[in-house]
Amino acid sequence: LEPACLIMDEIGAPYSHLSADEVCARLPVSTEAFAPAKKFDDPQFGLSNGEHLAGGVLFHSGGYITDPLLATHNIQRAAEAVGAAFSFNTRVTAIEQRAGKTNGVSTESGQSYEARVVLNAAGPHSYKINQLAGVEEGMNIKTRALRHEVAHVPSPENFDFEHNGCVFSDSDIATYLRPEHGNHILIGSEDPPCDTPQWVDPDDFNRNFSEH
């Protein structure tokens, strides 16, 4: 976590180093180490490597969004309050350029919008917008749609994770978790080397859970 702490120092974000006992005082977790992360069918899956975690780092200003749709809707309303207008269900067919700079967009309805800046906020479709704009080849960091599965489970009995939990990154087993409504826990993957990335078409992908 030292690289992350160095970045926090640069931007002035507060954090605290916690001992293993201090981590356990905040969350009822095991400090046994299991690295490296393993697939479910690995004979060593779920077995401790005999070591224990030394502690953790608490980032005091961290946060998360449980409802991206509502958060986006709030941004829409705030933008409309200062004069912005939205055109939904309208496919962009071209990113217009003039003298090597963005000049606006054209849509499938034939409508054009002039703009000095075009913001790509297409989420998993963002790479398609980059291709449409003809800028992907010159990008050092490119985006692609990656399929992820997350688990949504009840909190352990006698522990109010919804109010007393936090975003928790456990790189030892390459997972993260955070509170969810109804005193539930959302658990996701940190993409360990043992997992094969599932690059997908954001308009056509498997929405079902895998067997494991």
C-alpha atoms as an extended CHARMM CRD file, in Angstrom:
* protein
*
       212  EXT
         1         1  LEU       CA              0.0000000000        0.0000000000        0.0000000000  PROA      1               0.0000000000
         2         2  GLU       CA              2.9970000000        2.3200000000        0.1200000000  PROA      2               0.0000000000
         3         3  PRO       CA              2.4740000000        3.6020000000       -3.4700000000  PROA      3               0.0000000000
         4         4  ALA       CA             -1.1090000000        4.5190000000       -2.5700000000  PROA      4               0.0000000000
         5         5  CYS       CA              0.0660000000        6.2740000000        0.5980000000  PROA      5               0.0000000000
         6         6  LEU       CA              2.5850000000        8.3040000000       -1.4040000000  PROA      6               0.0000000000
         7         7  ILE       CA             -0.2190000000        9.4890000000       -3.6750000000  PROA      7               0.0000000000
         8         8  MET       CA             -2.3280000000       10.4020000000       -0.6410000000  PROA      8               0.0000000000
         9         9  ASP       CA              0.6100000000       12.4330000000        0.6900000000  PROA      9               0.0000000000
        10        10  GLU       CA              0.8760000000       14.2980000000       -2.6060000000  PROA      10              0.0000000000
        11        11  ILE       CA             -2.7960000000       15.2920000000       -2.6520000000  PROA      11              0.0000000000
        12        12  GLY       CA             -3.0810000000       15.8900000000        1.0890000000  PROA      12              0.0000000000
        13        13  ALA       CA             -5.6180000000       13.1170000000        1.7680000000  PROA      13              0.0000000000
        14        14  PRO       CA             -5.6120000000       11.8500000000        5.3760000000  PROA      14              0.0000000000
        15        15  TYR       CA             -4.9420000000        8.2160000000        6.2510000000  PROA      15              0.0000000000
        16        16  SER       CA             -3.8320000000        6.1240000000        9.2230000000  PROA      16              0.0000000000
        17        17  HSD       CA             -1.7360000000        2.9720000000        9.5140000000  PROA      17              0.0000000000
        18        18  LEU       CA             -3.5430000000        0.2890000000       11.5320000000  PROA      18              0.0000000000
        19        19  SER       CA             -2.1040000000       -2.7390000000       13.2880000000  PROA      19              0.0000000000
        20        20  ALA       CA             -3.7270000000       -6.1330000000       12.7460000000  PROA      20              0.0000000000
        21        21  ASP       CA             -5.4880000000       -5.7950000000       16.1070000000  PROA      21              0.0000000000
        22        22  GLU       CA             -6.8150000000       -2.3540000000       15.1480000000  PROA      22              0.0000000000
        23        23  VAL       CA             -8.1600000000       -3.7460000000       11.8740000000  PROA      23              0.0000000000
        24        24  CYS       CA             -9.9660000000       -6.5110000000       13.7700000000  PROA      24              0.0000000000
        25        25  ALA       CA            -11.3730000000       -3.9820000000       16.2350000000  PROA      25              0.0000000000
        26        26  ARG       CA            -13.0990000000       -2.2220000000       13.3360000000  PROA      26              0.0000000000
        27        27  LEU       CA            -14.1170000000       -5.2910000000       11.3400000000  PROA      27              0.0000000000
        28        28  PRO       CA            -14.5100000000       -8.9540000000       12.4070000000  PROA      28              0.0000000000
        29        29  VAL       CA            -12.0030000000      -10.3910000000        9.9360000000  PROA      29              0.0000000000
        30        30  SER       CA             -9.3090000000      -13.0450000000        9.9570000000  PROA      30              0.0000000000
        31        31  THR       CA             -5.7090000000      -11.8350000000        9.7450000000  PROA      31              0.0000000000
        32        32  GLU       CA             -4.5040000000      -15.1270000000        8.2760000000  PROA      32              0.0000000000
        33        33  ALA       CA             -2.8030000000      -14.7060000000        4.8930000000  PROA      33              0.0000000000
        34        34  PHE       CA             -3.8920000000      -16.7140000000        1.8420000000  PROA      34              0.0000000000
        35        35  ALA       CA             -1.8600000000      -15.1450000000       -0.9730000000  PROA      35              0.0000000000
        36        36  PRO       CA             -1.5430000000      -15.6130000000       -3.8160000000  PROA      36              0.0000000000
        37        37  ALA       CA             -5.1880000000      -15.5660000000       -4.8970000000  PROA      37              0.0000000000
        38        38  LYS       CA             -6.3460000000      -18.9130000000       -6.2870000000  PROA      38              0.0000000000
        39        39  LYS       CA             -9.2410000000      -20.1910000000       -8.3680000000  PROA      39              0.0000000000
        40        40  PHE       CA            -12.0970000000      -22.0420000000       -6.6780000000  PROA      40              0.0000000000
        41        41  ASP       CA            -10.9930000000      -25.4290000000       -8.0510000000  PROA      41              0.0000000000
        42        42  ASP       CA             -7.3800000000      -25.0450000000       -6.8890000000  PROA      42              0.0000000000
        43        43  PRO       CA             -6.4930000000      -27.6450000000       -4.1880000000  PROA      43              0.0000000000
        44        44  GLN       CA             -4.9680000000      -24.8210000000       -2.1100000000  PROA      44              0.0000000000
        45        45  PHE       CA             -8.0560000000      -22.6010000000       -2.3310000000  PROA      45              0.0000000000
        46        46  GLY       CA             -9.1250000000      -21.3830000000        1.1080000000  PROA      46              0.0000000000
        47        47  LEU       CA             -5.9740000000      -22.6410000000        2.8240000000  PROA      47              0.0000000000
        48        48  SER       CA             -3.7730000000      -20.2700000000        4.8150000000  PROA      48              0.0000000000
        49        49  ASN       CA             -0.1780000000      -19.8610000000        3.6680000000  PROA      49              0.0000000000
        50        50  GLY       CA              0.8950000000      -19.8610000000        7.3230000000  PROA      50              0.0000000000
        51        51  GLU       CA              1.5030000000      -16.1290000000        7.5620000000  PROA      51              0.0000000000
        52        52  HSD       CA             -0.5430000000      -13.2930000000        9.0600000000  PROA      52              0.0000000000
        53        53  LEU       CA             -1.2960000000       -9.8100000000        7.8050000000  PROA      53              0.0000000000
        54        54  ALA       CA              0.7150000000       -7.0780000000        9.4900000000  PROA      54              0.0000000000
        55        55  GLY       CA             -2.0820000000       -4.5150000000        9.4070000000  PROA      55              0.0000000000
        56        56  GLY       CA             -3.7890000000       -2.1150000000        7.0470000000  PROA      56              0.0000000000
        57        57  VAL       CA             -4.2870000000        1.4920000000        6.0430000000  PROA      57              0.0000000000
        58        58  LEU       CA             -7.4650000000        3.4730000000        6.7300000000  PROA      58              0.0000000000
        59        59  PHE       CA             -8.2310000000        6.2280000000        4.2150000000  PROA      59              0.0000000000
        60        60  HSD       CA            -10.4870000000        8.6420000000        6.0750000000  PROA      60              0.0000000000
        61        61  SER       CA            -11.9430000000       10.4410000000        3.0520000000  PROA      61              0.0000000000
        62        62  GLY       CA            -12.8860000000        7.3750000000        0.9960000000  PROA      62              0.0000000000
        63        63  GLY       CA            -16.4070000000        6.8300000000       -0.2520000000  PROA      63              0.0000000000
        64        64  TYR       CA            -18.6010000000        5.0150000000       -2.7480000000  PROA      64              0.0000000000
        65        65  ILE       CA            -21.8800000000        5.2820000000       -4.6480000000  PROA      65              0.0000000000
        66        66  THR       CA            -24.4820000000        2.5580000000       -4.1040000000  PROA      66              0.0000000000
        67        67  ASP       CA            -26.9070000000        3.8280000000       -6.7580000000  PROA      67              0.0000000000
        68        68  PRO       CA            -25.0960000000        5.1300000000       -9.8850000000  PROA      68              0.0000000000
        69        69  LEU       CA            -28.4140000000        5.7400000000      -11.6520000000  PROA      69              0.0000000000
        70        70  LEU       CA            -29.6940000000        7.9990000000       -8.8700000000  PROA      70              0.0000000000
        71        71  ALA       CA            -26.3350000000        9.7850000000       -8.6470000000  PROA      71              0.0000000000
        72        72  THR       CA            -26.4110000000       10.4450000000      -12.4030000000  PROA      72              0.0000000000
        73        73  HSD       CA            -30.0130000000       11.6500000000      -12.1580000000  PROA      73              0.0000000000
        74        74  ASN       CA            -28.9850000000       14.1020000000       -9.4340000000  PROA      74              0.0000000000
        75        75  ILE       CA            -26.2290000000       15.4490000000      -11.6940000000  PROA      75              0.0000000000
        76        76  GLN       CA            -28.7970000000       15.8220000000      -14.4820000000  PROA      76              0.0000000000
        77        77  ARG       CA            -31.1350000000       17.8460000000      -12.2650000000  PROA      77              0.0000000000
        78        78  ALA       CA            -28.2970000000       20.0310000000      -10.9980000000  PROA      78              0.0000000000
        79        79  ALA       CA            -27.1590000000       20.7050000000      -14.5690000000  PROA      79              0.0000000000
        80        80  GLU       CA            -30.7020000000       21.5300000000      -15.6950000000  PROA      80              0.0000000000
        81        81  ALA       CA            -30.9770000000       24.0190000000      -12.8450000000  PROA      81              0.0000000000
        82        82  VAL       CA            -28.2090000000       26.0970000000      -14.4490000000  PROA      82              0.0000000000
        83        83  GLY       CA            -29.4850000000       25.8140000000      -18.0180000000  PROA      83              0.0000000000
        84        84  ALA       CA            -28.2850000000       22.4410000000      -19.3610000000  PROA      84              0.0000000000
        85        85  ALA       CA            -30.5550000000       20.3990000000      -21.6630000000  PROA      85              0.0000000000
        86        86  PHE       CA            -30.5920000000       16.6290000000      -22.2150000000  PROA      86              0.0000000000
        87        87  SER       CA            -31.5390000000       14.5840000000      -25.2830000000  PROA      87              0.0000000000
        88        88  PHE       CA            -32.1200000000       10.9450000000      -24.3010000000  PROA      88              0.0000000000
        89        89  ASN       CA            -32.2790000000        7.8510000000      -26.5230000000  PROA      89              0.0000000000
        90        90  THR       CA            -30.3080000000        9.6840000000      -29.1930000000  PROA      90              0.0000000000
        91        91  ARG       CA            -27.3970000000        7.8450000000      -30.7880000000  PROA      91              0.0000000000
        92        92  VAL       CA            -24.3070000000        9.8670000000      -31.6760000000  PROA      92              0.0000000000
        93        93  THR       CA            -23.1520000000        8.9410000000      -35.1890000000  PROA      93              0.0000000000
        94        94  ALA       CA            -20.1720000000       11.2640000000      -35.6150000000  PROA      94              0.0000000000
        95        95  ILE       CA            -17.7620000000       13.3920000000      -33.6290000000  PROA      95              0.0000000000
        96        96  GLU       CA            -17.2520000000       16.4640000000      -35.7760000000  PROA      96              0.0000000000
        97        97  GLN       CA            -13.7770000000       17.9560000000      -36.0290000000  PROA      97              0.0000000000
        98        98  ARG       CA            -12.3120000000       21.0960000000      -37.5270000000  PROA      98              0.0000000000
        99        99  ALA       CA             -8.6000000000       21.8730000000      -37.8310000000  PROA      99              0.0000000000
       100       100  GLY       CA             -7.7940000000       18.8180000000      -35.7310000000  PROA      100             0.0000000000
       101       101  LYS       CA            -10.0520000000       19.8640000000      -32.8610000000  PROA      101             0.0000000000
       102       102  THR       CA            -13.4690000000       18.7180000000      -31.7100000000  PROA      102             0.0000000000
       103       103  ASN       CA            -16.2440000000       20.8540000000      -33.1330000000  PROA      103             0.0000000000
       104       104  GLY       CA            -19.3570000000       19.0100000000      -31.9410000000  PROA      104             0.0000000000
       105       105  VAL       CA            -21.4330000000       15.8780000000      -32.5690000000  PROA      105             0.0000000000
       106       106  SER       CA            -24.0160000000       14.6380000000      -35.0650000000  PROA      106             0.0000000000
       107       107  THR       CA            -26.8400000000       12.2540000000      -34.1650000000  PROA      107             0.0000000000
       108       108  GLU       CA            -28.8450000000        9.5970000000      -35.9940000000  PROA      108             0.0000000000
       109       109  SER       CA            -31.8040000000       11.9890000000      -36.1630000000  PROA      109             0.0000000000
       110       110  GLY       CA            -29.7640000000       14.3890000000      -38.2820000000  PROA      110             0.0000000000
       111       111  GLN       CA            -29.3930000000       16.9110000000      -35.4780000000  PROA      111             0.0000000000
       112       112  SER       CA            -25.9600000000       18.4740000000      -34.9440000000  PROA      112             0.0000000000
       113       113  TYR       CA            -24.6180000000       20.1210000000      -31.8120000000  PROA      113             0.0000000000
       114       114  GLU       CA            -21.6360000000       22.4540000000      -31.8550000000  PROA      114             0.0000000000
       115       115  ALA       CA            -19.2560000000       22.1920000000      -28.9110000000  PROA      115             0.0000000000
       116       116  ARG       CA            -15.6490000000       23.0540000000      -28.1980000000  PROA      116             0.0000000000
       117       117  VAL       CA            -15.4710000000       20.1230000000      -25.7740000000  PROA      117             0.0000000000
       118       118  VAL       CA            -17.1160000000       16.6990000000      -26.0810000000  PROA      118             0.0000000000
       119       119  LEU       CA            -17.1490000000       14.7010000000      -22.8530000000  PROA      119             0.0000000000
       120       120  ASN       CA            -17.0420000000       10.9220000000      -23.2190000000  PROA      120             0.0000000000
       121       121  ALA       CA            -19.1850000000        9.5760000000      -20.3600000000  PROA      121             0.0000000000
       122       122  ALA       CA            -20.3100000000        6.3760000000      -22.0860000000  PROA      122             0.0000000000
       123       123  GLY       CA            -19.1040000000        3.9660000000      -19.3990000000  PROA      123             0.0000000000
       124       124  PRO       CA            -18.5630000000        0.4880000000      -20.8890000000  PROA      124             0.0000000000
       125       125  HSD       CA            -19.2700000000        1.9710000000      -24.3340000000  PROA      125             0.0000000000
       126       126  SER       CA            -16.5440000000        4.6070000000      -23.9480000000  PROA      126             0.0000000000
       127       127  TYR       CA            -14.1210000000        2.7960000000      -26.2560000000  PROA      127             0.0000000000
       128       128  LYS       CA            -16.7010000000        2.9690000000      -29.0550000000  PROA      128             0.0000000000
       129       129  ILE       CA            -16.9170000000        6.7420000000      -28.6370000000  PROA      129             0.0000000000
       130       130  ASN       CA            -13.1150000000        6.9640000000      -28.7230000000  PROA      130             0.0000000000
       131       131  GLN       CA            -13.1100000000        4.9650000000      -31.9650000000  PROA      131             0.0000000000
       132       132  LEU       CA            -15.8430000000        7.1970000000      -33.3720000000  PROA      132             0.0000000000
       133       133  ALA       CA            -13.7370000000       10.2530000000      -32.5670000000  PROA      133             0.0000000000
       134       134  GLY       CA            -10.6670000000        8.6680000000      -34.1610000000  PROA      134             0.0000000000
       135       135  VAL       CA             -8.5340000000        9.2060000000      -31.0670000000  PROA      135             0.0000000000
       136       136  GLU       CA             -8.0610000000        5.6510000000      -29.8180000000  PROA      136             0.0000000000
       137       137  GLU       CA             -4.8470000000        4.9730000000      -31.7520000000  PROA      137             0.0000000000
       138       138  GLY       CA             -3.0990000000        7.8910000000      -30.0670000000  PROA      138             0.0000000000
       139       139  MET       CA             -4.1450000000        6.9320000000      -26.5370000000  PROA      139             0.0000000000
       140       140  ASN       CA             -1.5730000000        5.3920000000      -24.1990000000  PROA      140             0.0000000000
       141       141  ILE       CA             -4.3640000000        4.0430000000      -21.9790000000  PROA      141             0.0000000000
       142       142  LYS       CA             -7.3150000000        2.5080000000      -23.8020000000  PROA      142             0.0000000000
       143       143  THR       CA            -10.6430000000        1.3010000000      -22.4070000000  PROA      143             0.0000000000
       144       144  ARG       CA            -12.5830000000       -1.9100000000      -23.0510000000  PROA      144             0.0000000000
       145       145  ALA       CA            -15.7150000000       -3.4140000000      -21.5210000000  PROA      145             0.0000000000
       146       146  LEU       CA            -14.7300000000       -6.0090000000      -18.9030000000  PROA      146             0.0000000000
       147       147  ARG       CA            -17.3710000000       -8.3260000000      -17.4190000000  PROA      147             0.0000000000
       148       148  HSD       CA            -17.2850000000       -8.6230000000      -13.6290000000  PROA      148             0.0000000000
       149       149  GLU       CA            -19.3820000000      -10.6590000000      -11.2300000000  PROA      149             0.0000000000
       150       150  VAL       CA            -20.1690000000       -9.3890000000       -7.7340000000  PROA      150             0.0000000000
       151       151  ALA       CA            -21.7470000000      -11.1990000000       -4.7890000000  PROA      151             0.0000000000
       152       152  HSD       CA            -24.4590000000       -9.6200000000       -2.6320000000  PROA      152             0.0000000000
       153       153  VAL       CA            -24.7340000000      -11.3790000000        0.7480000000  PROA      153             0.0000000000
       154       154  PRO       CA            -26.2120000000      -10.6300000000        4.1980000000  PROA      154             0.0000000000
       155       155  SER       CA            -23.9380000000       -9.2300000000        6.8900000000  PROA      155             0.0000000000
       156       156  PRO       CA            -22.8840000000      -11.6540000000        9.6610000000  PROA      156             0.0000000000
       157       157  GLU       CA            -25.2640000000      -11.7900000000       12.6120000000  PROA      157             0.0000000000
       158       158  ASN       CA            -24.7600000000       -9.1590000000       15.3210000000  PROA      158             0.0000000000
       159       159  PHE       CA            -22.7110000000       -6.8960000000       13.0350000000  PROA      159             0.0000000000
       160       160  ASP       CA            -24.2180000000       -3.8110000000       11.3930000000  PROA      160             0.0000000000
       161       161  PHE       CA            -21.9910000000       -3.6630000000        8.3330000000  PROA      161             0.0000000000
       162       162  GLU       CA            -24.2650000000       -1.1540000000        6.6020000000  PROA      162             0.0000000000
       163       163  HSD       CA            -23.4470000000        1.5040000000        9.2100000000  PROA      163             0.0000000000
       164       164  ASN       CA            -20.1730000000        0.2840000000       10.7490000000  PROA      164             0.0000000000
       165       165  GLY       CA            -18.4990000000       -1.1830000000        7.6770000000  PROA      165             0.0000000000
       166       166  CYS       CA            -16.4610000000        0.5400000000        4.9820000000  PROA      166             0.0000000000
       167       167  VAL       CA            -14.9790000000       -0.0360000000        1.5490000000  PROA      167             0.0000000000
       168       168  PHE       CA            -12.5050000000       -2.8200000000        2.3000000000  PROA      168             0.0000000000
       169       169  SER       CA             -9.7520000000       -3.8680000000       -0.0990000000  PROA      169             0.0000000000
       170       170  ASP       CA             -8.1980000000       -7.2540000000        0.6600000000  PROA      170             0.0000000000
       171       171  SER       CA             -5.4530000000       -7.6560000000       -1.9240000000  PROA      171             0.0000000000
       172       172  ASP       CA             -4.2420000000      -10.7780000000       -0.1020000000  PROA      172             0.0000000000
       173       173  ILE       CA             -7.1450000000      -12.6950000000       -1.6640000000  PROA      173             0.0000000000
       174       174  ALA       CA             -7.7620000000      -10.1130000000       -4.4270000000  PROA      174             0.0000000000
       175       175  THR       CA            -11.2650000000       -9.0720000000       -3.3920000000  PROA      175             0.0000000000
       176       176  TYR       CA            -12.9660000000       -5.9030000000       -2.2230000000  PROA      176             0.0000000000
       177       177  LEU       CA            -16.1850000000       -5.3840000000       -0.3210000000  PROA      177             0.0000000000
       178       178  ARG       CA            -18.4020000000       -2.5270000000        0.7530000000  PROA      178             0.0000000000
       179       179  PRO       CA            -21.6870000000       -1.9290000000        2.5890000000  PROA      179             0.0000000000
       180       180  GLU       CA            -24.9420000000       -2.2460000000        0.6840000000  PROA      180             0.0000000000
       181       181  HSD       CA            -28.5360000000       -1.3700000000        1.5850000000  PROA      181             0.0000000000
       182       182  GLY       CA            -30.3500000000       -3.7340000000        3.9320000000  PROA      182             0.0000000000
       183       183  ASN       CA            -27.2230000000       -4.5370000000        5.9620000000  PROA      183             0.0000000000
       184       184  HSD       CA            -25.7920000000       -6.4930000000        3.0630000000  PROA      184             0.0000000000
       185       185  ILE       CA            -22.2270000000       -6.8100000000        1.7730000000  PROA      185             0.0000000000
       186       186  LEU       CA            -21.2350000000       -6.3670000000       -1.8570000000  PROA      186             0.0000000000
       187       187  ILE       CA            -18.1240000000       -8.4090000000       -2.7430000000  PROA      187             0.0000000000
       188       188  GLY       CA            -16.1290000000       -8.0270000000       -5.9480000000  PROA      188             0.0000000000
       189       189  SER       CA            -12.8560000000       -9.0650000000       -7.5460000000  PROA      189             0.0000000000
       190       190  GLU       CA             -9.5720000000       -7.1620000000       -7.8440000000  PROA      190             0.0000000000
       191       191  ASP       CA             -8.7060000000       -9.0920000000      -11.0270000000  PROA      191             0.0000000000
       192       192  PRO       CA             -5.9550000000      -11.4490000000       -9.8160000000  PROA      192             0.0000000000
       193       193  PRO       CA             -3.6930000000      -13.1460000000      -12.4010000000  PROA      193             0.0000000000
       194       194  CYS       CA             -5.4750000000      -16.4920000000      -11.8710000000  PROA      194             0.0000000000
       195       195  ASP       CA             -8.7210000000      -15.0900000000      -13.3330000000  PROA      195             0.0000000000
       196       196  THR       CA             -8.9920000000      -14.8220000000      -17.1170000000  PROA      196             0.0000000000
       197       197  PRO       CA            -10.3830000000      -11.3830000000      -18.1170000000  PROA      197             0.0000000000
       198       198  GLN       CA            -13.7850000000      -11.5420000000      -19.8110000000  PROA      198             0.0000000000
       199       199  TRP       CA            -13.7270000000       -8.7900000000      -22.4370000000  PROA      199             0.0000000000
       200       200  VAL       CA            -17.2440000000       -8.3330000000      -23.7950000000  PROA      200             0.0000000000
       201       201  ASP       CA            -19.4530000000       -6.3780000000      -26.1470000000  PROA      201             0.0000000000
       202       202  PRO       CA            -21.3860000000       -4.0340000000      -23.7930000000  PROA      202             0.0000000000
       203       203  ASP       CA            -24.4900000000       -4.5400000000      -25.9560000000  PROA      203             0.0000000000
       204       204  ASP       CA            -24.3290000000       -8.3440000000      -25.9290000000  PROA      204             0.0000000000
       205       205  PHE       CA            -22.8560000000      -10.2430000000      -22.9780000000  PROA      205             0.0000000000
       206       206  ASN       CA            -23.7380000000      -12.9990000000      -20.4980000000  PROA      206             0.0000000000
       207       207  ARG       CA            -25.7400000000      -11.5180000000      -17.6140000000  PROA      207             0.0000000000
       208       208  ASN       CA            -25.9230000000      -14.7620000000      -15.6290000000  PROA      208             0.0000000000
       209       209  PHE       CA            -23.6580000000      -15.9250000000      -12.8040000000  PROA      209             0.0000000000
       210       210  SER       CA            -20.9930000000      -18.4970000000      -13.5550000000  PROA      210             0.0000000000
       211       211  GLU       CA            -21.0090000000      -21.8420000000      -11.7370000000  PROA      211             0.0000000000
       212       212  HSD       CA            -18.3500000000      -20.7500000000       -9.2070000000  PROA      212             0.0000000000
